[in-house]
């Protein structure tokens, strides 16, 4: 994981595989911008199309059921296939 903010480094909240450290397992990962949930289906797309960049979909979830505090939570949405990665995405 790089811990970079996708909204700052990639623009428009796009998440290429390199930005999330080329994770190999589905799960919930913490970054400076919040939590990102990556599914097995997301990984299958990246394994087939390593240059694919997903949009980030923000959801707000309570920290606990009794707390009103919210944390930033993201999941991967639609993706675009990129022919080449920029230097910042490698």
FIFITOR-755415 format. One line per 10 residues: number of its first residue (from 1); their letters; for each residue x, y negated, z negated of N, C-alpha, C, O, CB. Coordinates in nm, 4 decimals. Atoms other than C-alpha are relative to their C-alpha. Glycine has a CB too. Example, Ala and Ser with C-alpha at 12.3 -4.5 7.8 and 13.67 -1.06 7.14 Angstrom:
// FIFITOR-755415
1	as	0.0890/0.1190/0.0000/1.2300/0.4500/-0.7800/0.0900/-0.1200/0.0000/0.1936/-0.1181/-0.0665/-0.0992/-0.0027/-0.1246  -0.0820/0.1190/0.0060/1.3670/0.1060/-0.7140/-0.0770/-0.1090/-0.0730/-0.0261/-0.2198/-0.0899/0.0414/-0.0462/0.1415
//
This chain:
// FIFITOR-755415
1	xxxxxxxxxx	0.0836/0.1184/0.0000/0.0000/0.0000/0.0000/0.0876/-0.1240/0.0000/0.1952/-0.1267/-0.0597/-0.0948/-0.0002/-0.1208  -0.0779/0.1219/-0.0062/0.1172/-0.3473/0.0739/-0.0491/-0.1038/-0.0983/0.0286/-0.1891/-0.1411/-0.0027/-0.0559/0.1388  0.0542/0.0982/0.0916/-0.1140/-0.5445/-0.1533/-0.0242/-0.1353/0.0637/-0.0488/-0.2329/-0.0072/0.0910/-0.0155/-0.1154  0.0226/0.1260/-0.0686/-0.1544/-0.8143/0.1114/-0.1481/-0.0273/0.0114/-0.2297/0.0648/0.0136/0.0648/0.0009/0.1380  0.1384/0.0406/-0.0189/-0.4750/-1.0104/0.1491/-0.0314/0.0046/0.1487/0.0280/-0.0715/0.2252/-0.0259/-0.1420/-0.0586  0.0283/-0.0113/-0.1428/-0.6263/-0.9075/0.4849/-0.0551/-0.1279/0.0588/-0.0368/-0.1532/0.1779/-0.0968/0.1117/0.0246  0.0542/0.1237/-0.0515/-0.8027/-1.2408/0.5150/0.1097/-0.1015/0.0275/0.0911/-0.1897/0.1113/-0.1008/-0.0570/-0.0966  -0.1105/0.0919/-0.0211/-0.4682/-1.4246/0.4953/0.0945/0.0494/0.1082/0.1390/-0.0300/0.1911/0.0756/-0.0208/-0.1288  -0.1080/-0.0466/-0.0846/-0.2338/-1.2003/0.6897/-0.0448/0.0498/0.1366/0.0343/0.0462/0.2309/0.0730/0.1075/-0.0694  0.0418/-0.0580/-0.1264/-0.4410/-1.0474/0.9664/-0.1062/-0.0851/0.0680/-0.1221/-0.0777/0.1899/-0.0520/0.1405/-0.0217
11	xxxxxxxxxx	0.1027/0.0864/-0.0566/-0.7207/-1.2973/1.0167/-0.1337/0.0706/0.0112/-0.1403/0.1860/0.0533/0.0429/-0.0499/0.1357  0.1378/-0.0482/-0.0088/-1.0974/-1.2468/0.9996/-0.0227/0.1314/-0.0736/-0.1180/0.2023/-0.0413/-0.0385/0.0166/0.1438  0.0241/-0.1177/0.0811/-1.0624/-0.9629/0.7492/0.0185/0.1312/0.0733/-0.0493/0.2291/0.0418/-0.1361/-0.0056/-0.0547  -0.0279/-0.1245/-0.0713/-0.9259/-0.7025/0.9909/0.1028/0.0808/-0.0775/0.1969/0.0250/-0.1338/0.0502/-0.0283/0.1439  -0.0904/-0.0864/0.0751/-0.7506/-0.4041/0.8355/0.0564/0.1098/0.0886/-0.0085/0.2125/0.1088/-0.0717/0.0609/-0.1201  -0.0658/-0.1105/-0.0708/-0.5083/-0.2042/1.0481/0.0569/0.0985/-0.1016/0.0725/0.0652/-0.2190/0.1126/-0.0530/0.0942  -0.0496/-0.1066/0.0870/-0.3714/0.1198/0.9040/0.1262/-0.0425/-0.0739/0.1430/-0.0102/-0.1915/0.0274/0.1263/0.0812  -0.1255/0.0431/0.0629/-0.0308/-0.0380/0.8353/-0.0245/-0.0919/-0.1195/0.0518/-0.0887/-0.2160/0.0882/-0.0712/0.1022  0.0288/0.0921/0.1097/-0.1894/-0.3037/0.6112/-0.0340/0.0738/-0.1281/-0.0051/0.0253/-0.2374/-0.1139/-0.0925/0.0377  0.0378/-0.0765/0.1197/-0.3219/-0.0375/0.3760/0.1012/0.1101/-0.0297/0.0702/0.2070/-0.0989/-0.1397/0.0612/0.0175
21	xxxxxxxxxx	-0.1083/-0.0921/0.0328/0.0078/0.1491/0.3659/-0.0109/0.1361/0.0642/0.0479/0.2327/0.0155/0.0071/0.0171/-0.1451  0.0196/-0.1280/-0.0709/-0.0972/0.4224/0.6097/-0.0387/0.1127/-0.0964/0.0174/0.2222/-0.0932/0.1282/0.0387/0.0765  0.0460/-0.1002/0.0965/-0.2792/0.6045/0.3316/-0.0410/0.1274/0.0722/-0.0848/0.1225/0.1871/-0.1177/-0.0544/-0.0836  0.0297/-0.1291/-0.0627/-0.3361/0.9741/0.4003/-0.1149/0.0735/-0.0680/-0.1570/0.1795/-0.0218/0.1233/0.0873/-0.0015  0.1086/-0.0636/0.0728/-0.6102/1.0554/0.1505/-0.1161/-0.0980/-0.0149/-0.0943/-0.2175/-0.0349/0.0482/0.0492/-0.1384  0.1145/0.0872/0.0284/-0.9640/0.9204/0.1168/0.0053/-0.0423/-0.1472/0.0577/0.0303/-0.2317/-0.1357/0.0723/0.0326  0.0030/0.0441/0.1389/-1.0152/0.7188/-0.1979/-0.0254/-0.1481/-0.0125/-0.0569/-0.2173/0.0843/0.1287/0.0347/-0.0682  0.0219/0.1398/0.0350/-1.0477/0.3846/-0.3681/0.1358/-0.0569/-0.0400/0.1993/-0.0079/-0.1334/-0.1070/-0.0158/-0.1161  -0.1335/0.0561/0.0190/-0.7345/0.1679/-0.3559/-0.0100/-0.1463/-0.0412/-0.0957/-0.2195/0.0082/0.0840/0.0140/0.1283  -0.0001/0.1392/0.0461/-0.6564/-0.1598/-0.5338/0.1025/-0.0814/0.0792/0.2150/-0.0375/0.1027/0.0307/-0.0074/-0.1522
31	xxxxxxxxxx	-0.0847/0.0968/-0.0674/-0.5114/-0.4569/-0.3472/-0.0179/-0.1329/-0.0710/-0.1036/-0.1450/-0.1586/-0.0344/-0.0112/0.1524  0.0144/0.1315/0.0630/-0.4651/-0.8200/-0.4453/-0.1357/-0.0624/0.0300/-0.1830/-0.1453/-0.0478/0.1111/-0.0932/0.0467  0.1297/0.0559/-0.0371/-0.7935/-0.9015/-0.2692/-0.1171/0.0758/-0.0612/-0.2304/0.0283/-0.0538/-0.0139/-0.0011/0.1497  0.1063/-0.0802/0.0616/-0.9934/-0.6300/-0.4519/0.0178/0.1476/0.0299/0.1249/0.1914/0.0718/-0.1370/-0.0464/0.0486  -0.0016/-0.1449/-0.0221/-1.0792/-0.2620/-0.4217/-0.0439/0.0311/0.1420/-0.1353/-0.0323/0.1947/-0.0912/0.0724/-0.1015  0.0353/-0.0441/-0.1347/-1.0931/-0.0892/-0.0833/-0.0253/0.1499/-0.0034/0.0609/0.2272/-0.0452/0.1122/-0.0353/0.1027  0.0343/-0.1412/-0.0089/-1.2710/0.2424/-0.0339/0.0234/0.0472/0.1424/-0.0288/-0.0109/0.2376/-0.1469/0.0251/-0.0433  -0.0310/-0.0583/-0.1300/-1.1376/0.4536/0.2524/-0.0538/0.1419/0.0018/-0.0236/0.2217/-0.0870/0.1536/-0.0025/0.0288  0.0632/-0.1311/-0.0103/-1.3345/0.7579/0.3659/0.0805/0.0929/0.0906/0.1717/0.0496/0.1611/-0.1431/-0.0139/0.0525  -0.0636/-0.0973/-0.0889/-1.2256/1.0757/0.5423/-0.0282/-0.0353/0.1461/0.0582/-0.0163/0.2317/-0.0499/0.1431/-0.0314
41	xxxxxxxxxx	0.0333/0.0414/-0.1368/-1.4061/0.9482/0.8546/0.0875/-0.1172/0.0454/0.1308/-0.1215/0.1606/-0.1489/-0.0387/0.0094  -0.0886/0.1117/-0.0332/-1.2039/0.6237/0.8422/0.1387/0.0522/0.0351/0.1988/0.0094/0.1337/0.0082/-0.1003/-0.1174  -0.1333/-0.0567/-0.0236/-0.8819/0.8244/0.8206/0.0058/0.0770/0.1313/0.1071/0.0733/0.2011/0.0398/0.0917/-0.1154  0.0034/-0.0754/-0.1257/-0.9869/1.0460/1.1114/0.0130/-0.0944/0.1193/0.0784/-0.0615/0.2183/-0.1305/0.0819/0.0107  -0.0125/0.0984/-0.1078/-1.0240/0.7357/1.3288/0.1434/-0.0485/0.0090/0.1991/-0.0565/0.1185/-0.0957/-0.1192/-0.0224  -0.1387/0.0472/-0.0016/-0.6809/0.6075/1.2254/0.0965/0.1077/0.0493/0.1949/0.0767/0.1164/0.0412/-0.0462/-0.1393  -0.0881/-0.1072/-0.0476/-0.5237/0.9470/1.2897/-0.0101/0.0154/0.1516/0.0887/0.0475/0.2175/-0.0349/0.1331/-0.0692  0.0203/-0.0078/-0.1449/-0.6722/0.9477/1.6410/0.0470/-0.1272/0.0701/0.1068/-0.1215/0.1776/-0.1475/0.0253/0.0316  -0.0341/0.1308/-0.0573/-0.6187/0.5751/1.7066/0.0790/-0.0803/-0.1046/0.0206/-0.1641/-0.1732/-0.1297/-0.0780/0.0448  -0.0796/0.0645/0.1054/-0.3313/0.4537/1.4834/0.0000/-0.1530/0.0039/0.0267/-0.2167/-0.0981/0.1406/0.0480/0.0090
51	xxxxxxxxxx	0.0021/0.1455/-0.0103/-0.3625/0.0956/1.6123/-0.1384/-0.0606/-0.0238/-0.1555/-0.1817/-0.0099/0.0499/-0.0412/0.1354  0.1346/0.0513/0.0253/-0.7330/0.0647/1.5280/0.0022/-0.0941/-0.1207/0.0727/-0.0701/-0.2188/-0.0999/0.1168/-0.0235  0.0129/0.0955/0.1101/-0.8219/-0.2317/1.3065/-0.1474/-0.0097/-0.0380/-0.2317/-0.0433/0.0452/0.0574/-0.1407/0.0391  0.1369/0.0036/0.0514/-1.1361/-0.2156/1.0924/-0.0334/-0.1390/-0.0536/0.0546/-0.2113/-0.1001/-0.0191/0.1059/-0.1105  0.0460/0.1181/0.0723/-1.3426/-0.5090/0.9736/-0.0182/0.0415/-0.1457/-0.0435/0.1582/-0.1755/-0.1342/-0.0581/0.0614  0.0222/-0.0262/0.1418/-1.3700/-0.5372/0.5969/-0.1397/-0.0474/-0.0364/-0.1764/-0.1615/-0.0083/0.1077/-0.0702/-0.0882  0.1343/0.0346/0.0448/-1.7211/-0.5323/0.4536/0.0041/-0.0147/-0.1508/0.0386/0.0792/-0.2225/-0.1050/0.1073/0.0437  -0.0066/0.0284/0.1429/-1.7455/-0.6933/0.1124/-0.1300/0.0395/-0.0680/-0.2392/0.0079/-0.0206/0.0299/-0.1485/-0.0245  0.1142/-0.0317/0.0848/-1.9758/-0.5531/-0.1512/0.0374/-0.0394/-0.1414/0.1541/-0.0291/-0.1790/-0.0396/0.1518/0.0090  -0.0264/0.0348/0.1394/-2.0057/-0.6709/-0.5092/-0.0589/0.1074/-0.0890/-0.1753/0.1448/-0.0749/-0.0584/-0.1394/-0.0356
61	xxxxxxxxxx	0.0472/-0.1013/0.0937/-2.0311/-0.4135/-0.7827/0.0355/-0.0438/-0.1408/0.1415/-0.1026/-0.1621/0.0610/0.1393/0.0318  -0.0327/0.0359/0.1376/-2.0489/-0.4658/-1.1571/0.1163/0.0832/-0.0519/0.1320/0.1993/-0.0143/-0.1219/0.0180/-0.0903  -0.1115/-0.0718/0.0600/-1.7390/-0.3710/-1.3560/-0.0535/0.1174/-0.0824/-0.0024/0.2290/-0.0719/0.0856/-0.0950/-0.0881  0.0699/-0.1069/0.0735/-1.9620/-0.1709/-1.5915/-0.1486/-0.0310/0.0054/-0.1887/-0.1394/0.0476/0.0504/0.0116/-0.1499  0.1447/0.0208/-0.0036/-2.3345/-0.1295/-1.6242/-0.0441/-0.1103/-0.0950/-0.1458/-0.1750/-0.0704/-0.0722/0.1288/-0.0345  0.0410/0.0997/0.0988/-2.3457/-0.3624/-1.9254/0.0629/-0.1367/0.0235/0.0215/-0.2350/-0.0379/0.0350/0.0479/-0.1379  -0.0668/0.1270/-0.0257/-2.1174/-0.6336/-1.7891/-0.0576/-0.0671/0.1237/-0.0911/-0.0015/0.2224/0.1506/0.0209/0.0164  0.0486/0.0763/-0.1144/-2.2341/-0.9069/-1.5584/0.1142/-0.0368/0.0942/0.0897/-0.0793/0.2071/-0.0720/-0.1263/-0.0471  -0.1152/0.0343/-0.0836/-1.8803/-0.9622/-1.4255/0.0027/0.0887/0.1243/-0.0241/0.2087/0.1181/0.1321/0.0146/-0.0798  -0.0052/-0.0732/-0.1259/-1.8398/-0.8620/-1.0643/0.1451/0.0091/0.0475/0.2270/-0.0780/0.0181/-0.0891/-0.0683/0.1075
71	xxxxxxxxxx	-0.1320/-0.0144/-0.0603/-1.5330/-0.7332/-0.8837/-0.0170/0.0054/0.1508/-0.1212/0.0469/0.2015/0.0735/0.1273/-0.0528  0.0042/-0.0065/-0.1453/-1.4503/-0.7640/-0.5166/0.0222/0.1444/0.0429/0.1211/0.2074/0.0054/0.1061/-0.0942/0.0638  -0.0034/-0.1380/-0.0482/-1.5160/-0.4319/-0.3482/-0.0204/-0.0041/0.1503/-0.1091/-0.0737/0.1997/-0.1090/0.0894/-0.0703  0.0076/-0.0014/-0.1457/-1.4621/-0.3601/0.0202/-0.0095/0.1433/0.0503/0.0348/0.2378/-0.0150/0.1221/-0.0708/0.0618  -0.0038/-0.1257/-0.0733/-1.5263/-0.0784/0.2607/0.0283/-0.0358/0.1449/0.0156/-0.1514/0.1851/-0.1345/0.0819/-0.0152  -0.0330/0.0250/-0.1397/-1.4270/-0.0402/0.6224/-0.1265/0.0061/0.0850/-0.2109/0.0939/0.0668/0.1044/0.1019/0.0506  0.1170/0.0062/-0.0874/-1.6822/-0.1342/0.8872/0.0341/0.0438/0.1412/0.0961/0.1481/0.1619/-0.0575/-0.1409/0.0019  -0.0293/-0.0319/-0.1398/-1.6595/-0.1384/1.2641/0.1485/-0.0184/0.0266/0.2186/-0.0842/-0.0502/-0.0838/-0.0883/0.0958  -0.1414/0.0126/-0.0307/-1.3228/-0.1116/1.4295/0.0189/-0.0362/0.1454/-0.0676/-0.0121/0.2296/0.0743/0.1288/-0.0328  -0.0385/0.0277/-0.1382/-1.1494/-0.2344/1.7408/0.1306/0.0723/0.0258/0.2140/0.0888/-0.0633/0.0137/-0.1541/0.0272
81	xxxxxxxxxx	-0.1228/-0.0681/-0.0388/-0.8804/-0.0514/1.9293/0.0967/-0.1045/0.0520/0.0646/-0.1811/0.1429/-0.0267/0.1106/0.1072  -0.1023/0.0953/-0.0414/-0.5635/-0.2534/1.9643/0.1088/0.0741/0.0743/0.1521/0.1822/0.0344/0.0585/-0.0762/-0.1213  -0.1051/-0.0640/-0.0786/-0.3062/-0.1767/2.2271/0.1356/-0.0136/-0.0672/0.2162/0.0794/-0.0657/0.0053/-0.0597/0.1399  -0.1281/0.0252/0.0638/-0.0177/-0.3332/2.0364/-0.0246/-0.0655/-0.1353/-0.1176/-0.1448/-0.1503/0.0904/-0.0891/0.0893  0.0058/0.0650/0.1292/0.0346/-0.4310/1.6740/0.0926/-0.1204/0.0005/0.1988/-0.1173/0.0627/0.0374/0.0979/-0.1129  -0.0924/0.1120/0.0159/0.1796/-0.7695/1.5892/0.1075/0.0392/-0.1003/0.0921/0.1383/-0.1716/-0.0747/-0.1288/-0.0461  -0.1089/-0.0310/0.0916/0.5030/-0.7744/1.3910/-0.0460/0.0041/-0.1454/0.0061/0.0835/-0.2238/0.1108/-0.1015/0.0156  0.0468/0.0029/0.1382/0.3132/-0.8574/1.0696/-0.0825/0.1226/-0.0346/-0.1051/0.1489/-0.1527/-0.0814/-0.1249/-0.0249  0.0821/-0.1173/0.0252/0.1026/-0.5412/1.1090/0.0781/0.1301/0.0032/0.0213/0.2357/-0.0245/-0.1103/0.0062/0.0996  -0.0798/-0.1217/-0.0097/0.3888/-0.2936/1.1547/0.0497/0.0430/-0.1350/0.1190/0.1442/-0.1459/0.1165/-0.0197/0.0937
//
